[in-house]
Amino acid sequence: MYLYDELDRTLVTERVAEFRDQVARRLSGELTEEEFRPLRLMNGVYLQLHAYMLRIAIPYGTLSSAQVRMLAQVARRYDRNFGHFTTRQNIQFHWIKLEELPQAMADLASVGLHGMQTSGNCVRNITTDQWAGAAPDEIEDPRIWAEVLRQHLTMHPEFSFLPRKFKIALTAAAHDRAAVKVHDIGLRLHRNGAGETGFEVLVGGGLGRTPFIAKTIKPFLAKRDLLSYVEAILRVYNSYGRRDNIYKARIKILVHELGAEAFAKEVEAEWRQIKDGPLALDPAVVADIAARFRYPAYERLDDSPPALAAARGSDRLFAAWLANSVANHKADGYAIVTLSLKPEAGTPGDATAEQMDAIAELADRYSFGEIRVGHEQNLVLPHVAQRDLPRLWRALDANGLATPNVGLVSDIISCPGLDYCSLANTRSIPVAQEISRRFHDRDLARDLGPLHINISGCINACGHHHVGNIGILGVEKNNEEFYQITIGGRADEAAALGTLIGPAVRYADVADVVEDIVAAYLELREDSRETFLQTVDRTGIEPFRERVYATR
Amino acid sequence: MPLVKRGRVIEDPYLRVVDDAPVPDGAAVIVPAARFLADAAELTRRSAPTGLIWPNDRKVAELAPWLDRLALIAMTFPNFRDGRAYTQARQLRERHGFRGELRATGEILRDQFLFLTRAGFDSLEVKKAADAAAFAEAVGRYSVFYQQSANGFAPVQRRRLLGAVAGGARVATGAEMAR
């Protein structure tokens, strides 16, 4: 956990006071909706189809049990008893009244939570690996650098009115769980030939209507230069990013139009002028920030305790969950547990107030009071003693949080779609629900292995459909919902965009098409160890296209 | 349009000279960028203060040869969302050491004041009188900042190291900000 001090808390409290004043000015008519819009957006308040929506940042995906309890309370008091976890380590409340927003924010501020910079054309919540600090494959905790960036880019005097929104993600592990290659800036902490750790800097990744995989513009950046280099990128973008067309305003378009090399040159020229100034990171400042992260006092435990083996042997359901939802921890005797928010026929990423309270309680009992949020819209208890897994599983199962489908076909990433969003062209959630019904057979899902389905209800791609192994994009044609299907996308260290397999299909046919694609995979794969992606890589999309369109 | 300079609403002492109109002797003037660049040598020899309006899509480095003889540079904000001039302001102050008046013009509303003053602007042409009157309140809303910036406040990270946090940090007031 990162511990906020008096200064951090003061800032958040001052922000609530400012927003209270802005809402009052809006309600009195002193501010027009046009003038109010950018102000509410700076605080994560959107106007959706039915109501205002409040988006709360969860910096680097880390929450305390007290914060989760407060989220539950806000869900109960101001919303309809649930919250929705997004693909960028945020939580959204979809039914809040404008008049109650300032008080909801004040309640959240009491535990250090806020909606600052969760929307608008500024630097958004800095995201990272939801297993940070616990994963065995990381070289150090990336959250320290996420926090260094978070502080520096909060209410930044120069970069709060950028051409468009700006998303930064970091990873420090061999396996990228933060999707850094589809961010405006992706940072990969790694070790160079001399054994020093620094950042590979990637820019210009992003999805939306013009998807790009980020390009490396600096293979190795020393840690002391992190802020100056990021400022140089933002400065070049702020000066030259397009402002004439909202669809061409993201940094990816600038990088694409200039070319990554020319863009890198501009950044380098700017950076040389500021790198040795006040932005050069003082090791004492970094050490002070690092010292504010608190780590669990792990017990000395052995891996695979007898109680675990016994439970695995005697309970098939527990064994299935263990194999699916539990990952290795860097500390002996501990495990990382993923809590699926994708129950059969549920809404991906939703959690009820009761579930959030239960999760907070279980985190206190079994995970040193810590909860994480990942971009796949699932939650994580990051530090669970392996001996406690059977008891934890029973409690999770009783709360509908132990569906053993993490990373499998029904672990669907979906945007809210037409059920909530004013930008959407089509429904997304009902599509996800129907697919999860079709694949409710757990043995089949396990046999299929890793298979990520992503659904977006419009071209803005909040469901990251381009990087789904199977991607589903809703489009409108003559007032009817149609869906384009891509396959072969991925968001990890080998990030790639999916390929369209053919003409868009009707709403009623989407789940059938997914079943056809899956059936084709089962026939095409060389053996059960060849994953869906490996099969697509080997065969190309043609056999899948044939299967899907032969009878359509 | 009310002008707020260093926290006070004042009469604008500068005269706007449009295009090729003659520049009156002895009067403080603001001229368009093109006019200034065409007559820079002559304009910077005047005894009265000379300023110019600089577009937000042109490098401020072009002004480097004249900065010590310019009394004022006005930057443009065509709308609330267009933030290019924040970069220009910081570059003028921090890189080129410009010490004259840096004025924000265009769509200037209350909720930008703090960003503007922290980026280095010291005068603002404000759209609404009510906003101008609320200047001190608007820039005094915050006492904590995470960045080094033109308002001279030590950023949070530095204050922590100085031990300012323990035992009740001295929190700056709005009045201090407005100065």
Chai-1 contact restraints between the chains, C-beta under 6 A:
chainA,res_idxA,chainB,res_idxB,connection_type,confidence,min_distance_angstrom,max_distance_angstrom,comment,restraint_id
A,D5,B,V165,contact,1.0,0.0,6.0,A-B,restraint_1
A,E6,B,V165,contact,1.0,0.0,6.0,A-B,restraint_2
A,L7,B,V144,contact,1.0,0.0,6.0,A-B,restraint_3
A,L7,B,V156,contact,1.0,0.0,6.0,A-B,restraint_4
A,L7,B,V165,contact,1.0,0.0,6.0,A-B,restraint_5
A,T10,B,V144,contact,1.0,0.0,6.0,A-B,restraint_6
A,L11,B,V144,contact,1.0,0.0,6.0,A-B,restraint_7
A,E14,B,R141,contact,1.0,0.0,6.0,A-B,restraint_8
A,E14,B,Y142,contact,1.0,0.0,6.0,A-B,restraint_9
A,E18,B,R141,contact,1.0,0.0,6.0,A-B,restraint_10
A,P38,B,F80,contact,1.0,0.0,6.0,A-B,restraint_11
A,L39,B,D111,contact,1.0,0.0,6.0,A-B,restraint_12
A,Q151,B,Y146,contact,1.0,0.0,6.0,A-B,restraint_13
A,H152,B,Y146,contact,1.0,0.0,6.0,A-B,restraint_14
A,T154,B,Y146,contact,1.0,0.0,6.0,A-B,restraint_15
A,H156,B,Q147,contact,1.0,0.0,6.0,A-B,restraint_16
A,P157,B,F115,contact,1.0,0.0,6.0,A-B,restraint_17
A,P157,B,R118,contact,1.0,0.0,6.0,A-B,restraint_18
A,P157,B,A119,contact,1.0,0.0,6.0,A-B,restraint_19
A,P157,B,S149,contact,1.0,0.0,6.0,A-B,restraint_20
A,E158,B,Y86,contact,1.0,0.0,6.0,A-B,restraint_21
A,E158,B,T87,contact,1.0,0.0,6.0,A-B,restraint_22
A,E158,B,R90,contact,1.0,0.0,6.0,A-B,restraint_23
A,E158,B,A119,contact,1.0,0.0,6.0,A-B,restraint_24
A,S160,B,F115,contact,1.0,0.0,6.0,A-B,restraint_25
A,F161,B,R81,contact,1.0,0.0,6.0,A-B,restraint_26
A,F161,B,G83,contact,1.0,0.0,6.0,A-B,restraint_27
A,R235,B,T87,contact,1.0,0.0,6.0,A-B,restraint_28
A,N238,B,T87,contact,1.0,0.0,6.0,A-B,restraint_29
A,S239,B,T87,contact,1.0,0.0,6.0,A-B,restraint_30
A,P278,B,Q148,contact,1.0,0.0,6.0,A-B,restraint_31
A,A284,B,L161,contact,1.0,0.0,6.0,A-B,restraint_32
A,V285,B,Q157,contact,1.0,0.0,6.0,A-B,restraint_33
A,D288,B,R160,contact,1.0,0.0,6.0,A-B,restraint_34
